[in-house]
Amino acid sequence: MNGEMKVGLFVLVGSILFGTAVFLLGDFSFQSYYPVYAEFKDVAGLPDRATVKLSGVEVGKIKNIAIKDDKVIVQLAIREGVKIFRDARFLVGATSMIGSKFLQVDQGTPAAGKIKPGDTVKGDDSLSLDRALSRAVNSLDALVGDIRGEGRLARDLNEILSNLREVTGNVNELVSNTQPHAERVMERLDSITARLDSMMGKTELIVDKVNSGEGVAGALISDQKMKNDVSSAINNLRDASASVKEALGRVGGFRTYIKWDYKYEPLAHDSKNNLGIKIYPREGRYYYLGGANLINTRDSVKGTDYENLNTIDANLGWEAGAFDLYAGVIHGSGGSGLRWKPFYHNSKWDRISVLVEATEFTRNRKIKDRHFNDPRYDAGVDVAFNKYLSAGVRLNDIAETKRVNYTTRLVFEDKDIAYLFGFAALGSLKK
């Protein structure tokens, strides 16, 4: 083989190797593809030529990524024969926390129809892992700052405690002013009850003597008709005494409590109040009436708030052991709730209670440009420090907005209002 043939053979082999390398490293393939365009607001570092995976299986590649106005347009090359349905989700995925990124397609349903070549679909702008970690770290730093007393939470708690001290002082003053009157009323009721018991005992003794014909009374009514009339009159007197005693029992049997709830919602940067009265006509049953989400609507809005403001609560409740079930009007809408003490029989932990509420079962409306069509479900946990003060955390509207609220509750008994309801109940007795 002469030199020219060697040179020619070397050039031929080099050309073949070069072409093969260009083919392998470049974007060349004998397979047919069809284009699909996906719109994103942020592709979170998705590179060109990244793979496209449908339900975890590689079905194509990214041909191009370009910015158009305020959107990012990603051109996909999908292998011929691969069916993607119109309700499929397009989002940026990653092989691991620090691995390479790819375009993930979660397959839809056949009923939605197939995506055609050249169609444009909406991408899912999910938060990338690195940004989520960064946001979590920032939130943790903010929480630590709040706990140390450097943030809004600490200031709000200080404000709450200041308000509680002021309210507690007012409550103590109110109780001290009304206590002497309440004690005098109770002493008077005890005296009247004792006299009624004595009268009923003497009445029964007289009836016995009349029935047996003893003494002057027995002689005067030796006639059977007169005897029956006198006996009937005395029995009526005894029944009347029992009715009066029952009425006095109702006067002293009512219990009433004034309840104030303070709620702070961090996302709305706002606080609200619930204020009402809880009435126990007898043990295990109560009525509650009050205002809910009370706020001055003229105050400037610092954040987005989806709550129904300045509404009412009107509930009928039953208490049985560890359970407190109530139903009626909750935040201006029909609903029901359950409060449960999971450690009811443990004296150390029985101050913890769990709350669930369900309201607005037929909700279908817009609130501040956001459509709500799911019922409202709330859940929370409360811890009672004593019989007057408790605090907790609630997650409101779980099916829609998932807003966290921090709550503080103050409850105190008002005996004067209880006596008022007790005397009002006298009208319900049969005459």
CORVENCOR-V785622 format. One record per pair of residues at least 12 apart in sequence whose ideal C-beta (glycine too) atoms are under 6 Angstrom apart, sorted by the first residue. I is the first residue (numbers start at 1). J is the second residue. D is the distance in whole Angstrom. If there is no record, write none. Layout:
((I | J | D) (I | J | D))
//
This chain:
((32 | 80 | 4) (33 | 77 | 4) (33 | 79 | 6) (34 | 78 | 6) (34 | 117 | 4) (35 | 118 | 6) (36 | 76 | 5) (36 | 78 | 6) (36 | 115 | 6) (36 | 119 | 6) (37 | 73 | 6) (37 | 75 | 6) (37 | 120 | 4) (38 | 74 | 5) (38 | 90 | 5) (38 | 121 | 5) (38 | 123 | 5) (39 | 71 | 5) (39 | 122 | 6) (39 | 123 | 6) (40 | 72 | 5) (40 | 123 | 4) (40 | 125 | 6) (41 | 125 | 5) (42 | 125 | 6) (43 | 72 | 5) (43 | 92 | 6) (44 | 92 | 5) (44 | 128 | 4) (46 | 92 | 5) (46 | 101 | 5) (48 | 65 | 6) (50 | 62 | 5) (50 | 102 | 5) (51 | 102 | 5) (52 | 76 | 5) (52 | 103 | 5) (53 | 102 | 6) (53 | 104 | 6) (54 | 105 | 5) (55 | 107 | 5) (59 | 78 | 6) (59 | 79 | 5) (59 | 82 | 5) (60 | 76 | 6) (60 | 77 | 5) (60 | 78 | 4) (60 | 79 | 6) (61 | 77 | 5) (63 | 75 | 4) (63 | 77 | 5) (83 | 114 | 5) (84 | 115 | 5) (85 | 108 | 4) (85 | 109 | 6) (85 | 112 | 5) (86 | 112 | 4) (86 | 113 | 5) (86 | 115 | 6) (87 | 108 | 4) (87 | 109 | 6) (87 | 112 | 4) (88 | 105 | 6) (88 | 107 | 5) (88 | 108 | 4) (89 | 106 | 4) (89 | 124 | 5) (90 | 105 | 6) (90 | 121 | 6) (90 | 123 | 5) (91 | 104 | 5) (91 | 124 | 4) (91 | 126 | 5) (156 | 264 | 6) (160 | 408 | 5) (171 | 412 | 5) (178 | 416 | 5) (182 | 415 | 5) (189 | 248 | 6) (189 | 252 | 6) (193 | 248 | 6) (196 | 241 | 5) (196 | 245 | 5) (199 | 241 | 6) (200 | 238 | 6) (200 | 241 | 5) (203 | 234 | 6) (203 | 237 | 6) (203 | 238 | 5) (207 | 234 | 5) (210 | 230 | 6) (210 | 231 | 6) (247 | 426 | 5) (247 | 429 | 6) (250 | 422 | 5) (250 | 425 | 5) (251 | 422 | 4) (251 | 423 | 6) (254 | 418 | 4) (254 | 421 | 5) (254 | 422 | 4) (255 | 280 | 4) (255 | 418 | 6) (256 | 279 | 5) (256 | 414 | 5) (256 | 417 | 4) (256 | 418 | 4) (257 | 278 | 4) (257 | 411 | 5) (257 | 413 | 5) (258 | 277 | 6) (258 | 412 | 6) (258 | 414 | 5) (259 | 276 | 6) (259 | 278 | 6) (259 | 411 | 5) (260 | 275 | 5) (260 | 410 | 5) (261 | 274 | 4) (261 | 409 | 5) (262 | 408 | 5) (263 | 405 | 5) (263 | 407 | 5) (264 | 406 | 5) (265 | 403 | 6) (265 | 405 | 5) (267 | 303 | 6) (267 | 403 | 6) (268 | 303 | 4) (268 | 305 | 4) (269 | 302 | 4) (269 | 303 | 4) (270 | 305 | 6) (272 | 293 | 5) (272 | 295 | 5) (273 | 294 | 5) (274 | 292 | 5) (275 | 290 | 6) (275 | 291 | 6) (276 | 288 | 6) (276 | 289 | 6) (276 | 290 | 2) (284 | 319 | 5) (285 | 318 | 6) (286 | 317 | 5) (287 | 316 | 6) (288 | 315 | 5) (289 | 314 | 5) (290 | 313 | 5) (291 | 312 | 6) (292 | 311 | 5) (292 | 313 | 5) (292 | 331 | 5) (293 | 307 | 5) (293 | 309 | 5) (293 | 311 | 6) (294 | 310 | 6) (295 | 309 | 5) (306 | 367 | 5) (306 | 401 | 6) (308 | 331 | 6) (308 | 332 | 5) (311 | 331 | 5) (311 | 332 | 3) (313 | 330 | 6) (314 | 328 | 5) (314 | 329 | 4) (315 | 328 | 4) (316 | 328 | 6) (322 | 340 | 6) (322 | 341 | 4) (322 | 344 | 3) (323 | 340 | 6) (324 | 339 | 4) (325 | 338 | 5) (330 | 359 | 5) (333 | 359 | 5) (333 | 360 | 5) (335 | 358 | 6) (335 | 359 | 3) (337 | 357 | 4) (338 | 356 | 5) (339 | 353 | 5) (339 | 355 | 5) (340 | 354 | 5) (341 | 353 | 5) (351 | 383 | 6) (351 | 384 | 4) (352 | 383 | 6) (353 | 382 | 5) (354 | 381 | 6) (355 | 380 | 5) (356 | 379 | 5) (357 | 378 | 4) (358 | 377 | 5) (359 | 376 | 5) (360 | 375 | 6) (360 | 376 | 4) (361 | 375 | 5) (372 | 400 | 5) (374 | 399 | 4) (374 | 400 | 6) (376 | 397 | 5) (377 | 398 | 5) (377 | 399 | 6) (378 | 394 | 6) (378 | 396 | 5) (379 | 395 | 5) (380 | 392 | 6) (380 | 394 | 3) (388 | 411 | 6) (388 | 412 | 6) (389 | 410 | 6) (390 | 409 | 5) (391 | 408 | 5) (392 | 407 | 5) (393 | 406 | 6) (394 | 407 | 6))
//
